[in-house]
Amino acid sequence: MKICTKCNKQLEYSEFYKHAGQSADGYYSWCKKCFKGYMKQQLQKTIEKRVAYTQKYRRDHPSKYKAHSLLQNMIVSRKIIKRNICETCYSTENIECHHEDYNKPLDFIELCCQCHKELHKQYREKEIVDQLVPVMQV
């Protein structure tokens, strides 16, 4: 028998999940019922945060959201066929679409995740340099 530290009930070991290597007796300190309740609560919080983030993103970046949605719908309906090959390194893993101009949602290039990150890193570095140049000319 073991006592759940959450509900303080004394229960059989079969009412606890195994937790080898992390506790002295090899079981979680919360019973399965308490553990499931906690995990369900955490999942709900995560869903609420994700919904709030998505709504904020859509509000703050309407042209990006519109371009991404239109392109995704065209791909799903097979009106556009992705090649799924990175145009920089020719990888076929984790291919993403990159828009140079969100006002042209069907004008995109396909890049692997790594090349896409590198491209945006170059954009950020160029923005920083562009911001510094006027300061240096004064």
The first five atom37 places (N, CA, C, CB, O) and aatype in JSON, in Angstrom:
{
  "aatype": [12, 11, 9, 4, 16, 11, 4, 2, 11, 5, 10, 6, 18, 15, 6, 13, 18, 11, 8, 0, 7, 5, 15, 0, 3, 7, 18, 18, 15, 17, 4, 11, 11, 4, 13, 11, 7, 18, 12, 11, 5, 5, 10, 5, 11, 16, 9, 6, 11, 1, 19, 0, 18, 16, 5, 11, 18, 1, 1, 3, 8, 14, 15, 11, 18, 11, 0, 8, 15, 10, 10, 5, 2, 12, 9, 19, 15, 1, 11, 9, 9, 11, 1, 2, 9, 4, 6, 16, 4, 18, 15, 16, 6, 2, 9, 6, 4, 8, 8, 6, 3, 18, 2, 11, 14, 10, 3, 13, 9, 6, 10, 4, 4, 5, 4, 8, 11, 6, 10, 8, 11, 5, 18, 1, 6, 11, 6, 9, 19, 3, 5, 10, 19, 14, 19, 12, 5, 19],
  "atom_mask": [
    [1, 1, 1, 1, 1],
    [1, 1, 1, 1, 1],
    [1, 1, 1, 1, 1],
    [1, 1, 1, 1, 1],
    [1, 1, 1, 1, 1],
    [1, 1, 1, 1, 1],
    [1, 1, 1, 1, 1],
    [1, 1, 1, 1, 1],
    [1, 1, 1, 1, 1],
    [1, 1, 1, 1, 1],
    [1, 1, 1, 1, 1],
    [1, 1, 1, 1, 1],
    [1, 1, 1, 1, 1],
    [1, 1, 1, 1, 1],
    [1, 1, 1, 1, 1],
    [1, 1, 1, 1, 1],
    [1, 1, 1, 1, 1],
    [1, 1, 1, 1, 1],
    [1, 1, 1, 1, 1],
    [1, 1, 1, 1, 1],
    [1, 1, 1, 0, 1],
    [1, 1, 1, 1, 1],
    [1, 1, 1, 1, 1],
    [1, 1, 1, 1, 1],
    [1, 1, 1, 1, 1],
    [1, 1, 1, 0, 1],
    [1, 1, 1, 1, 1],
    [1, 1, 1, 1, 1],
    [1, 1, 1, 1, 1],
    [1, 1, 1, 1, 1],
    [1, 1, 1, 1, 1],
    [1, 1, 1, 1, 1],
    [1, 1, 1, 1, 1],
    [1, 1, 1, 1, 1],
    [1, 1, 1, 1, 1],
    [1, 1, 1, 1, 1],
    [1, 1, 1, 0, 1],
    [1, 1, 1, 1, 1],
    [1, 1, 1, 1, 1],
    [1, 1, 1, 1, 1],
    [1, 1, 1, 1, 1],
    [1, 1, 1, 1, 1],
    [1, 1, 1, 1, 1],
    [1, 1, 1, 1, 1],
    [1, 1, 1, 1, 1],
    [1, 1, 1, 1, 1],
    [1, 1, 1, 1, 1],
    [1, 1, 1, 1, 1],
    [1, 1, 1, 1, 1],
    [1, 1, 1, 1, 1],
    [1, 1, 1, 1, 1],
    [1, 1, 1, 1, 1],
    [1, 1, 1, 1, 1],
    [1, 1, 1, 1, 1],
    [1, 1, 1, 1, 1],
    [1, 1, 1, 1, 1],
    [1, 1, 1, 1, 1],
    [1, 1, 1, 1, 1],
    [1, 1, 1, 1, 1],
    [1, 1, 1, 1, 1],
    [1, 1, 1, 1, 1],
    [1, 1, 1, 1, 1],
    [1, 1, 1, 1, 1],
    [1, 1, 1, 1, 1],
    [1, 1, 1, 1, 1],
    [1, 1, 1, 1, 1],
    [1, 1, 1, 1, 1],
    [1, 1, 1, 1, 1],
    [1, 1, 1, 1, 1],
    [1, 1, 1, 1, 1],
    [1, 1, 1, 1, 1],
    [1, 1, 1, 1, 1],
    [1, 1, 1, 1, 1],
    [1, 1, 1, 1, 1],
    [1, 1, 1, 1, 1],
    [1, 1, 1, 1, 1],
    [1, 1, 1, 1, 1],
    [1, 1, 1, 1, 1],
    [1, 1, 1, 1, 1],
    [1, 1, 1, 1, 1],
    [1, 1, 1, 1, 1],
    [1, 1, 1, 1, 1],
    [1, 1, 1, 1, 1],
    [1, 1, 1, 1, 1],
    [1, 1, 1, 1, 1],
    [1, 1, 1, 1, 1],
    [1, 1, 1, 1, 1],
    [1, 1, 1, 1, 1],
    [1, 1, 1, 1, 1],
    [1, 1, 1, 1, 1],
    [1, 1, 1, 1, 1],
    [1, 1, 1, 1, 1],
    [1, 1, 1, 1, 1],
    [1, 1, 1, 1, 1],
    [1, 1, 1, 1, 1],
    [1, 1, 1, 1, 1],
    [1, 1, 1, 1, 1],
    [1, 1, 1, 1, 1],
    [1, 1, 1, 1, 1],
    [1, 1, 1, 1, 1],
    [1, 1, 1, 1, 1],
    [1, 1, 1, 1, 1],
    [1, 1, 1, 1, 1],
    [1, 1, 1, 1, 1],
    [1, 1, 1, 1, 1],
    [1, 1, 1, 1, 1],
    [1, 1, 1, 1, 1],
    [1, 1, 1, 1, 1],
    [1, 1, 1, 1, 1],
    [1, 1, 1, 1, 1],
    [1, 1, 1, 1, 1],
    [1, 1, 1, 1, 1],
    [1, 1, 1, 1, 1],
    [1, 1, 1, 1, 1],
    [1, 1, 1, 1, 1],
    [1, 1, 1, 1, 1],
    [1, 1, 1, 1, 1],
    [1, 1, 1, 1, 1],
    [1, 1, 1, 1, 1],
    [1, 1, 1, 1, 1],
    [1, 1, 1, 1, 1],
    [1, 1, 1, 1, 1],
    [1, 1, 1, 1, 1],
    [1, 1, 1, 1, 1],
    [1, 1, 1, 1, 1],
    [1, 1, 1, 1, 1],
    [1, 1, 1, 1, 1],
    [1, 1, 1, 1, 1],
    [1, 1, 1, 1, 1],
    [1, 1, 1, 1, 1],
    [1, 1, 1, 1, 1],
    [1, 1, 1, 1, 1],
    [1, 1, 1, 1, 1],
    [1, 1, 1, 1, 1],
    [1, 1, 1, 1, 1],
    [1, 1, 1, 1, 1],
    [1, 1, 1, 1, 1],
    [1, 1, 1, 1, 1]
  ],
  "atom_positions": [
    [[0.84, -1.19, 0.0], [0.0, 0.0, 0.0], [0.88, 1.25, 0.0], [-0.96, 0.0, 1.23], [1.99, 1.26, 0.54]],
    [[0.35, 2.3, -0.63], [1.09, 3.56, -0.76], [0.1, 4.7, -0.61], [1.85, 3.65, -2.13], [-1.06, 4.57, -0.99]],
    [[0.55, 5.82, -0.05], [-0.32, 6.98, 0.14], [-0.03, 7.99, -0.97], [-0.11, 7.62, 1.55], [1.12, 8.36, -1.19]],
    [[-1.08, 8.43, -1.65], [-0.96, 9.47, -2.68], [-0.72, 10.8, -1.98], [-2.26, 9.53, -3.59], [-1.47, 11.17, -1.07]],
    [[0.31, 11.53, -2.4], [0.63, 12.81, -1.77], [-0.3, 13.94, -2.23], [2.07, 13.19, -2.07], [-0.27, 15.03, -1.68]],
    [[-1.11, 13.67, -3.22], [-2.05, 14.69, -3.72], [-3.41, 14.57, -3.02], [-2.23, 14.55, -5.26], [-3.91, 15.55, -2.47]],
    [[-4.01, 13.36, -3.04], [-5.34, 13.17, -2.46], [-5.29, 12.55, -1.06], [-6.18, 12.29, -3.37], [-6.32, 12.44, -0.39]],
    [[-4.1, 12.15, -0.62], [-3.86, 11.56, 0.7], [-4.63, 10.26, 0.94], [-4.24, 12.55, 1.77], [-4.92, 9.92, 2.08]],
    [[-4.94, 9.53, -0.12], [-5.62, 8.23, 0.02], [-4.57, 7.13, 0.01], [-6.67, 8.02, -1.11], [-3.56, 7.21, -0.69]],
    [[-4.84, 6.09, 0.8], [-3.96, 4.93, 0.8], [-4.5, 3.94, -0.24], [-3.88, 4.27, 2.22], [-5.64, 3.48, -0.16]],
    [[-3.65, 3.63, -1.24], [-4.07, 2.82, -2.37], [-3.07, 1.71, -2.65], [-4.26, 3.68, -3.62], [-1.94, 1.74, -2.16]],
    [[-3.49, 0.74, -3.43], [-2.6, -0.33, -3.87], [-1.56, 0.24, -4.84], [-3.41, -1.49, -4.55], [-1.79, 1.27, -5.47]],
    [[-0.42, -0.42, -4.93], [0.63, 0.03, -5.86], [0.15, 0.02, -7.3], [1.86, -0.85, -5.72], [0.67, 0.78, -8.13]],
    [[-0.81, -0.82, -7.62], [-1.33, -0.87, -8.99], [-2.06, 0.42, -9.37], [-2.28, -2.06, -9.15], [-2.32, 0.66, -10.55]],
    [[-2.39, 1.26, -8.39], [-3.07, 2.54, -8.63], [-2.08, 3.68, -8.86], [-3.98, 2.89, -7.45], [-2.47, 4.84, -8.95]],
    [[-0.78, 3.35, -8.95], [0.27, 4.34, -9.18], [1.04, 3.95, -10.44], [1.22, 4.44, -7.95], [1.22, 2.77, -10.73]],
    [[1.49, 4.96, -11.18], [2.33, 4.69, -12.35], [3.75, 4.37, -11.88], [2.33, 5.91, -13.33], [4.22, 4.9, -10.87]],
    [[4.43, 3.51, -12.63], [5.82, 3.19, -12.32], [6.7, 4.38, -12.69], [6.29, 1.92, -13.08], [6.42, 5.11, -13.65]],
    [[7.76, 4.57, -11.92], [8.68, 5.7, -12.12], [10.07, 5.23, -11.74], [8.25, 6.96, -11.27], [10.68, 5.74, -10.8]],
    [[10.57, 4.25, -12.46], [11.84, 3.61, -12.14], [13.0, 4.61, -12.14], [12.13, 2.49, -13.13], [13.12, 5.45, -13.03]],
    [[13.82, 4.49, -11.15], [15.04, 5.3, -11.08], [14.83, 6.69, -10.52], [0.0, 0.0, 0.0], [15.81, 7.38, -10.22]],
    [[13.59, 7.14, -10.36], [13.34, 8.5, -9.9], [12.83, 8.56, -8.46], [12.35, 9.17, -10.81], [12.89, 9.61, -7.83]],
    [[12.33, 7.44, -7.94], [11.84, 7.41, -6.56], [12.31, 6.13, -5.88], [10.27, 7.52, -6.53], [12.67, 5.15, -6.54]],
    [[12.3, 6.16, -4.57], [12.83, 5.02, -3.8], [12.06, 3.73, -4.05], [12.81, 5.35, -2.32], [12.66, 2.66, -4.14]],
    [[10.74, 3.83, -4.15], [9.94, 2.61, -4.35], [9.63, 2.32, -5.81], [8.64, 2.73, -3.59], [9.03, 1.3, -6.12]],
    [[10.04, 3.21, -6.72], [9.85, 2.97, -8.15], [8.49, 3.38, -8.69], [0.0, 0.0, 0.0], [8.12, 2.99, -9.79]],
    [[7.73, 4.17, -7.91], [6.4, 4.62, -8.33], [6.27, 6.13, -8.12], [5.28, 3.87, -7.56], [6.94, 6.7, -7.26]],
    [[5.4, 6.76, -8.91], [5.11, 8.18, -8.72], [4.45, 8.39, -7.36], [4.19, 8.72, -9.85], [3.87, 7.46, -6.8]],
    [[4.54, 9.6, -6.83], [3.95, 9.88, -5.52], [2.45, 10.18, -5.64], [4.67, 11.05, -4.86], [1.73, 10.11, -4.64]],
    [[1.97, 10.51, -6.83], [0.54, 10.74, -7.04], [-0.09, 9.49, -7.64], [0.31, 11.97, -7.98], [0.54, 8.79, -8.43]],
    [[-1.31, 9.21, -7.27], [-2.03, 8.07, -7.84], [-2.4, 8.36, -9.29], [-3.3, 7.75, -7.01], [-2.32, 9.5, -9.74]],
    [[-2.79, 7.34, -10.02], [-3.12, 7.48, -11.44], [-4.24, 8.49, -11.66], [-3.53, 6.13, -12.03], [-4.19, 9.29, -12.59]],
    [[-5.26, 8.46, -10.78], [-6.39, 9.38, -10.94], [-5.93, 10.84, -10.78], [-7.5, 9.05, -9.9], [-6.3, 11.69, -11.59]],
    [[-5.15, 11.12, -9.76], [-4.64, 12.48, -9.53], [-3.7, 12.9, -10.66], [-3.91, 12.56, -8.17], [-3.75, 14.04, -11.14]],
    [[-2.85, 11.98, -11.08], [-1.89, 12.27, -12.14], [-2.62, 12.61, -13.45], [-0.94, 11.06, -12.35], [-2.27, 13.57, -14.13]],
    [[-3.65, 11.8, -13.8], [-4.43, 12.06, -15.02], [-5.14, 13.41, -14.94], [-5.45, 10.94, -15.25], [-5.18, 14.16, -15.92]],
    [[-5.7, 13.71, -13.76], [-6.38, 15.0, -13.58], [-5.43, 16.17, -13.78], [0.0, 0.0, 0.0], [-5.77, 17.16, -14.43]],
    [[-4.23, 16.04, -13.22], [-3.22, 17.09, -13.36], [-2.81, 17.25, -14.82], [-1.98, 16.77, -12.5], [-2.71, 18.37, -15.32]],
    [[-2.56, 16.13, -15.5], [-2.13, 16.19, -16.89], [-3.22, 16.78, -17.78], [-1.73, 14.79, -17.39], [-2.93, 17.53, -18.72]],
    [[-4.47, 16.45, -17.5], [-5.59, 17.01, -18.27], [-5.65, 18.53, -18.08], [-6.92, 16.35, -17.83], [-5.9, 19.27, -19.03]],
    [[-5.43, 18.97, -16.84], [-5.43, 20.4, -16.53], [-4.29, 21.11, -17.26], [-5.32, 20.62, -15.01], [-4.48, 22.19, -17.81]],
    [[-3.1, 20.5, -17.26], [-1.94, 21.09, -17.94], [-2.18, 21.17, -19.44], [-0.68, 20.27, -17.66], [-1.83, 22.16, -20.08]],
    [[-2.79, 20.12, -20.02], [-3.08, 20.11, -21.44], [-4.05, 21.24, -21.79], [-3.67, 18.76, -21.85], [-3.87, 21.91, -22.8]],
    [[-5.06, 21.44, -20.96], [-6.03, 22.51, -21.21], [-5.33, 23.88, -21.18], [-7.17, 22.47, -20.16], [-5.62, 24.73, -22.02]],
    [[-4.42, 24.09, -20.23], [-3.67, 25.35, -20.16], [-2.85, 25.55, -21.43], [-2.75, 25.37, -18.92], [-2.8, 26.64, -21.99]],
    [[-2.2, 24.47, -21.89], [-1.38, 24.54, -23.09], [-2.23, 24.88, -24.3], [-0.64, 23.21, -23.32], [-1.84, 25.71, -25.12]],
    [[-3.4, 24.27, -24.42], [-4.3, 24.55, -25.54], [-4.74, 26.0, -25.5], [-5.53, 23.62, -25.5], [-4.76, 26.67, -26.54]],
    [[-5.1, 26.49, -24.33], [-5.54, 27.89, -24.2], [-4.42, 28.85, -24.6], [-5.99, 28.18, -22.75], [-4.67, 29.84, -25.28]],
    [[-3.19, 28.57, -24.18], [-2.05, 29.43, -24.54], [-1.82, 29.4, -26.05], [-0.78, 28.98, -23.8], [-1.55, 30.44, -26.66]],
    [[-1.92, 28.21, -26.64], [-1.68, 28.08, -28.08], [-2.76, 28.81, -28.88], [-1.65, 26.6, -28.47], [-2.45, 29.46, -29.88]],
    [[-4.01, 28.72, -28.45], [-5.11, 29.42, -29.11], [-4.9, 30.92, -29.0], [-6.48, 29.02, -28.5], [-5.06, 31.64, -29.99]],
    [[-4.53, 31.4, -27.82], [-4.29, 32.84, -27.62], [-3.13, 33.32, -28.5], [-3.99, 33.14, -26.13], [-3.21, 34.38, -29.11]],
    [[-2.05, 32.52, -28.56], [-0.9, 32.89, -29.4], [-1.3, 32.96, -30.87], [0.26, 31.87, -29.21], [-0.94, 33.9, -31.58]],
    [[-2.06, 31.96, -31.33], [-2.48, 31.91, -32.73], [-3.36, 33.11, -33.07], [-3.24, 30.6, -33.03], [-3.19, 33.72, -34.12]],
    [[-4.3, 33.45, -32.18], [-5.17, 34.6, -32.42], [-4.37, 35.88, -32.49], [-6.24, 34.69, -31.34], [-4.63, 36.73, -33.34]],
    [[-3.4, 36.04, -31.58], [-2.55, 37.24, -31.58], [-1.71, 37.33, -32.86], [-1.63, 37.25, -30.34], [-1.58, 38.39, -33.46]],
    [[-1.15, 36.18, -33.26], [-0.34, 36.15, -34.48], [-1.18, 36.56, -35.69], [0.26, 34.73, -34.7], [-0.74, 37.36, -36.52]],
    [[-2.39, 36.03, -35.79], [-3.27, 36.37, -36.91], [-3.62, 37.85, -36.92], [-4.55, 35.53, -36.85], [-3.69, 38.47, -37.98]],
    [[-3.84, 38.42, -35.73], [-4.15, 39.84, -35.62], [-2.95, 40.7, -35.99], [-4.62, 40.18, -34.2], [-3.08, 41.69, -36.72]],
    [[-1.77, 40.32, -35.49], [-0.56, 41.13, -35.68], [0.06, 40.99, -37.07], [0.46, 40.75, -34.64], [0.75, 41.9, -37.53]],
    [[-0.18, 39.86, -37.75], [0.43, 39.59, -39.05], [-0.62, 39.1, -40.05], [1.55, 38.55, -38.9], [-0.53, 37.96, -40.52]],
    [[-1.59, 39.93, -40.4], [-2.67, 39.46, -41.28], [-2.18, 39.03, -42.66], [-3.72, 40.53, -41.43], [-2.7, 38.07, -43.22]],
    [[-1.2, 39.73, -43.23], [-0.74, 39.37, -44.57], [0.02, 38.03, -44.54], [0.17, 40.48, -45.14], [-0.13, 37.22, -45.46]],
    [[0.82, 37.8, -43.5], [1.52, 36.52, -43.37], [0.52, 35.38, -43.22], [2.49, 36.54, -42.15], [0.62, 34.35, -43.89]],
    [[-0.47, 35.58, -42.34], [-1.46, 34.54, -42.1], [-2.24, 34.24, -43.38], [-2.41, 34.96, -40.97], [-2.5, 33.08, -43.7]],
    [[-2.62, 35.29, -44.1], [-3.38, 35.1, -45.33], [-2.55, 34.34, -46.37], [-3.83, 36.46, -45.9], [-3.06, 33.44, -47.04]],
    [[-1.29, 34.71, -46.51], [-0.4, 34.04, -47.48], [-0.19, 32.57, -47.11], [0.95, 34.77, -47.56], [-0.28, 31.7, -47.96]],
    [[0.08, 32.31, -45.83], [0.29, 30.93, -45.38], [-0.97, 30.08, -45.59], [0.71, 30.91, -43.9], [-0.89, 28.94, -46.05]],
    [[-2.12, 30.65, -45.23], [-3.38, 29.91, -45.36], [-3.7, 29.61, -46.82], [-4.53, 30.7, -44.73], [-4.08, 28.49, -47.16]],
    [[-3.55, 30.62, -47.68], [-3.85, 30.43, -49.1], [-2.94, 29.37, -49.7], [-3.7, 31.76, -49.87], [-3.41, 28.48, -50.41]],
    [[-1.66, 29.45, -49.41], [-0.71, 28.48, -49.95], [-1.02, 27.07, -49.42], [0.74, 28.87, -49.58], [-1.02, 26.1, -50.18]],
    [[-1.28, 26.96, -48.12], [-1.6, 25.66, -47.55], [-2.86, 25.06, -48.19], [-1.78, 25.78, -46.03], [-2.89, 23.87, -48.49]],
    [[-3.88, 25.88, -48.39], [-5.1, 25.4, -49.03], [-4.85, 24.95, -50.46], [-6.17, 26.48, -49.01], [-5.43, 23.96, -50.91]],
    [[-4.01, 25.66, -51.18], [-3.69, 25.29, -52.56], [-2.92, 23.96, -52.59], [-2.85, 26.41, -53.25], [-3.14, 23.14, -53.47]],
    [[-2.04, 23.76, -51.63], [-1.27, 22.51, -51.56], [-2.19, 21.35, -51.22], [-0.13, 22.62, -50.52], [-2.13, 20.29, -51.84]],
    [[-3.05, 21.54, -50.22], [-3.96, 20.48, -49.79], [-4.93, 20.1, -50.92], [-4.76, 20.91, -48.54], [-5.22, 18.93, -51.12]],
    [[-5.41, 21.09, -51.66], [-6.35, 20.82, -52.76], [-5.63, 20.38, -54.03], [-7.2, 22.07, -53.05], [-6.26, 20.16, -55.06]],
    [[-4.31, 20.27, -53.96], [-3.46, 19.82, -55.07], [-3.5, 20.75, -56.29], [-3.87, 18.42, -55.49], [-3.28, 20.31, -57.42]],
    [[-3.78, 22.02, -56.06], [-3.7, 23.01, -57.13], [-2.26, 23.47, -57.32], [-4.61, 24.23, -56.83], [-1.88, 24.0, -58.37]],
    [[-1.46, 23.24, -56.28], [-0.01, 23.47, -56.33], [0.65, 22.2, -55.82], [0.43, 24.75, -55.48], [0.24, 21.66, -54.79]],
    [[1.65, 21.73, -56.53], [2.38, 20.54, -56.1], [3.76, 20.98, -55.62], [2.5, 19.49, -57.27], [4.54, 21.56, -56.38]],
    [[4.05, 20.7, -54.36], [5.38, 21.0, -53.83], [6.35, 19.95, -54.32], [5.37, 21.05, -52.27], [6.01, 18.77, -54.44]],
    [[7.56, 20.38, -54.61], [8.6, 19.45, -55.03], [9.24, 18.75, -53.84], [9.67, 20.17, -55.85], [9.78, 17.65, -53.96]],
    [[9.19, 19.41, -52.66], [9.79, 18.88, -51.43], [11.29, 18.66, -51.55], [9.12, 17.59, -51.06], [11.82, 17.66, -51.06]],
    [[11.95, 19.6, -52.2], [13.41, 19.6, -52.31], [13.9, 21.01, -51.99], [13.89, 19.13, -53.75], [13.39, 21.99, -52.55]],
    [[14.87, 21.13, -51.1], [15.43, 22.43, -50.76], [16.12, 23.02, -51.97], [16.4, 22.31, -49.57], [16.93, 22.35, -52.62]],
    [[15.81, 24.27, -52.28], [16.4, 24.91, -53.46], [17.83, 25.39, -53.21], [15.54, 26.09, -53.88], [18.49, 25.86, -54.13]],
    [[18.3, 25.26, -51.97], [19.67, 25.65, -51.64], [20.59, 24.45, -51.54], [19.69, 26.43, -50.34], [21.64, 24.4, -52.19]],
    [[20.2, 23.46, -50.72], [21.1, 22.32, -50.46], [20.58, 21.0, -51.03], [21.31, 22.17, -48.97], [21.25, 19.97, -50.92]],
    [[19.42, 21.02, -51.64], [18.79, 19.84, -52.27], [18.4, 18.74, -51.28], [19.73, 19.26, -53.3], [18.22, 17.58, -51.67]],
    [[18.26, 19.1, -50.02], [17.8, 18.14, -49.02], [16.31, 17.86, -49.25], [18.04, 18.68, -47.58], [15.59, 18.68, -49.84]],
    [[15.85, 16.71, -48.8], [14.42, 16.38, -48.89], [13.8, 16.27, -47.5], [14.23, 15.05, -49.66], [12.66, 15.83, -47.36]],
    [[14.53, 16.68, -46.47], [14.05, 16.61, -45.09], [13.51, 17.96, -44.63], [15.17, 16.13, -44.15], [14.12, 18.99, -44.89]],
    [[12.37, 17.95, -43.95], [11.79, 19.13, -43.3], [11.71, 20.34, -44.23], [12.62, 19.5, -42.08], [12.27, 21.4, -43.94]],
    [[11.02, 20.19, -45.34], [10.9, 21.26, -46.33], [9.82, 22.26, -45.93], [10.59, 20.68, -47.73], [8.71, 21.87, -45.55]],
    [[10.16, 23.55, -46.02], [9.24, 24.64, -45.69], [9.15, 25.58, -46.88], [9.72, 25.4, -44.41], [10.03, 25.6, -47.74]],
    [[8.08, 26.36, -46.92], [7.91, 27.36, -47.99], [8.33, 28.72, -47.45], [6.44, 27.4, -48.51], [7.97, 29.09, -46.33]],
    [[9.07, 29.47, -48.24], [9.51, 30.81, -47.85], [8.94, 31.83, -48.83], [11.05, 30.9, -47.81], [9.07, 31.67, -50.04]],
    [[8.31, 32.86, -48.3], [7.77, 33.95, -49.11], [8.71, 35.15, -49.03], [6.34, 34.34, -48.64], [9.06, 35.6, -47.94]],
    [[9.11, 35.67, -50.17], [9.86, 36.93, -50.18], [8.9, 38.1, -49.96], [10.64, 37.1, -51.51], [9.27, 39.1, -49.33]],
    [[7.68, 37.97, -50.47], [6.68, 39.02, -50.39], [5.33, 38.38, -50.07], [6.6, 39.85, -51.72], [4.8, 37.6, -50.86]],
    [[4.78, 38.7, -48.91], [3.52, 38.09, -48.49], [2.33, 38.56, -49.33], [3.26, 38.4, -47.04], [1.27, 37.95, -49.29]],
    [[2.51, 39.63, -50.09], [1.44, 40.08, -50.98], [1.38, 39.22, -52.25], [1.65, 41.55, -51.36], [0.45, 39.35, -53.04]],
    [[2.37, 38.35, -52.43], [2.39, 37.39, -53.53], [2.45, 35.99, -52.93], [3.62, 37.65, -54.51], [3.51, 35.35, -52.94]],
    [[1.32, 35.5, -52.4], [1.33, 34.25, -51.64], [1.7, 33.01, -52.44], [0.01, 34.04, -51.03], [2.12, 32.01, -51.86]],
    [[1.55, 33.05, -53.76], [1.88, 31.88, -54.57], [3.3, 31.93, -55.12], [0.9, 31.75, -55.71], [3.73, 31.03, -55.83]],
    [[4.01, 32.99, -54.78], [5.41, 33.15, -55.18], [6.27, 32.77, -53.97], [5.71, 34.63, -55.66], [6.44, 33.58, -53.06]],
    [[6.8, 31.56, -53.96], [7.55, 31.06, -52.82], [8.69, 30.17, -53.29], [6.62, 30.28, -51.86], [8.71, 29.71, -54.43]],
    [[9.64, 29.95, -52.38], [10.7, 28.98, -52.65], [10.64, 27.92, -51.55], [12.11, 29.67, -52.71], [10.2, 28.19, -50.44]],
    [[11.09, 26.73, -51.89], [11.1, 25.63, -50.92], [12.51, 25.5, -50.35], [10.64, 24.3, -51.58], [13.49, 25.39, -51.08]],
    [[12.57, 25.51, -49.02], [13.85, 25.41, -48.32], [13.72, 24.4, -47.18], [14.3, 26.8, -47.78], [12.65, 24.25, -46.59]],
    [[14.83, 23.72, -46.88], [14.82, 22.87, -45.69], [14.82, 23.8, -44.47], [16.06, 21.87, -45.67], [15.15, 24.98, -44.59]],
    [[14.47, 23.27, -43.35], [14.36, 24.07, -42.12], [15.67, 24.81, -41.82], [13.98, 23.17, -40.94], [15.65, 25.98, -41.45]],
    [[16.79, 24.12, -41.98], [18.09, 24.72, -41.67], [18.41, 25.88, -42.61], [19.19, 23.65, -41.76], [18.86, 26.94, -42.16]],
    [[18.2, 25.7, -43.9], [18.46, 26.78, -44.87], [17.49, 27.94, -44.67], [18.36, 26.25, -46.3], [17.87, 29.1, -44.85]],
    [[16.25, 27.63, -44.31], [15.25, 28.67, -44.07], [15.67, 29.53, -42.88], [13.86, 28.05, -43.82], [15.58, 30.76, -42.93]],
    [[16.13, 28.89, -41.8], [16.62, 29.63, -40.63], [17.82, 30.49, -40.99], [16.98, 28.67, -39.49], [17.92, 31.63, -40.55]],
    [[18.73, 29.93, -41.78], [19.92, 30.66, -42.19], [19.55, 31.9, -43.02], [20.87, 29.75, -43.0], [20.13, 32.96, -42.84]],
    [[18.59, 31.75, -43.9], [18.14, 32.88, -44.73], [17.58, 34.0, -43.85], [17.07, 32.41, -45.74], [17.91, 35.17, -44.05]],
    [[16.74, 33.64, -42.88], [16.17, 34.66, -41.99], [17.24, 35.27, -41.09], [15.05, 34.05, -41.13], [17.15, 36.44, -40.73]],
    [[18.25, 34.5, -40.74], [19.37, 35.03, -39.96], [20.09, 36.1, -40.77], [20.36, 33.89, -39.55], [20.46, 37.15, -40.24]],
    [[20.29, 35.84, -42.07], [20.93, 36.81, -42.95], [20.08, 38.08, -43.06], [21.17, 36.21, -44.34], [20.62, 39.19, -43.09]],
    [[18.76, 37.92, -43.14], [17.87, 39.09, -43.19], [18.01, 39.94, -41.92], [16.4, 38.64, -43.37], [18.1, 41.16, -41.99]],
    [[18.04, 39.26, -40.76], [18.16, 39.99, -39.49], [19.5, 40.72, -39.41], [18.01, 39.03, -38.3], [19.55, 41.87, -38.96]],
    [[20.58, 40.07, -39.85], [21.9, 40.71, -39.83], [21.92, 41.92, -40.75], [22.99, 39.7, -40.24], [22.51, 42.95, -40.41]],
    [[21.3, 41.82, -41.92], [21.23, 42.95, -42.86], [20.45, 44.11, -42.26], [20.59, 42.52, -44.2], [20.83, 45.27, -42.42]],
    [[19.34, 43.8, -41.56], [18.55, 44.85, -40.9], [19.38, 45.58, -39.86], [17.29, 44.25, -40.25], [19.31, 46.8, -39.75]],
    [[20.17, 44.83, -39.08], [21.01, 45.45, -38.05], [22.04, 46.36, -38.69], [21.7, 44.37, -37.18], [22.25, 47.48, -38.23]],
    [[22.69, 45.9, -39.75], [23.68, 46.71, -40.46], [23.03, 47.96, -41.03], [24.37, 45.9, -41.58], [23.57, 49.06, -40.92]],
    [[21.86, 47.8, -41.65], [21.13, 48.95, -42.23], [20.77, 49.97, -41.17], [19.87, 48.47, -42.94], [20.73, 51.17, -41.45]],
    [[20.49, 49.51, -39.95], [20.16, 50.43, -38.87], [21.41, 51.15, -38.37], [19.47, 49.68, -37.71], [21.32, 52.3, -37.94]],
    [[22.57, 50.5, -38.42], [23.81, 51.08, -37.93], [24.41, 52.08, -38.9], [24.81, 50.0, -37.63], [25.04, 53.05, -38.47]],
    [[24.23, 51.88, -40.18], [24.87, 52.74, -41.19], [24.5, 54.21, -41.01], [24.48, 52.28, -42.6], [25.41, 55.04, -41.0]],
    [[23.22, 54.6, -40.87], [22.91, 56.02, -40.67], [23.55, 56.59, -39.4], [21.41, 56.22, -40.63], [23.95, 57.75, -39.39]],
    [[23.64, 55.79, -38.35], [24.25, 56.27, -37.09], [25.72, 56.54, -37.3], [24.05, 55.23, -35.95], [26.25, 57.53, -36.78]],
    [[26.4, 55.69, -38.06], [27.84, 55.82, -38.29], [28.15, 57.0, -39.21], [28.4, 54.54, -38.89], [29.24, 57.56, -39.13]],
    [[27.22, 57.4, -40.09], [27.47, 58.49, -41.03], [27.36, 59.86, -40.38], [26.5, 58.4, -42.19], [27.81, 60.85, -40.96]],
    [[26.76, 59.94, -39.2], [26.54, 61.23, -38.54], [27.81, 61.84, -38.06], [25.61, 61.09, -37.4], [27.79, 62.92, -37.48]]
  ]
}
